[in-house]
Amino acid sequence: MLEVHSTLVTLTYGYLSFALAEKWLPSIPR
């Protein structure tokens, strides 16, 4: 379960950082 938890945490932080990047840096090329 620790591995699953670790994966969920990684995905969550990755999504949050991506959302923050889109919010604060709208000039990101797509």
N, C-alpha and C positions, 0 to 999 in steps of 0.2 A: 504493500500500500504506500510505502514511502516513495517508491519510484513514481507511482501514479500521482501522488500529491506534488512531487517535485515537478513533474511534467505540467500539471495544471497551473502551478505557480509560475512556471516559465512562460506558458502561453498567456496567462493573465497579464503578467508584467510586460510581455512583448506587445500585447494588444493595447495596453494602457500607454506605453511609450509611443506606439504608432499613432494613437488617437491624439495624444498631446502634441506630437510633431505636426500632425495635420492641423491642429487647432492654432498652434503658435507659429508654425512655419507654412503658411498657405502657398508659398512659392515653390514647394517641392515638386519637381518634375514627375510626371506620371507616365 
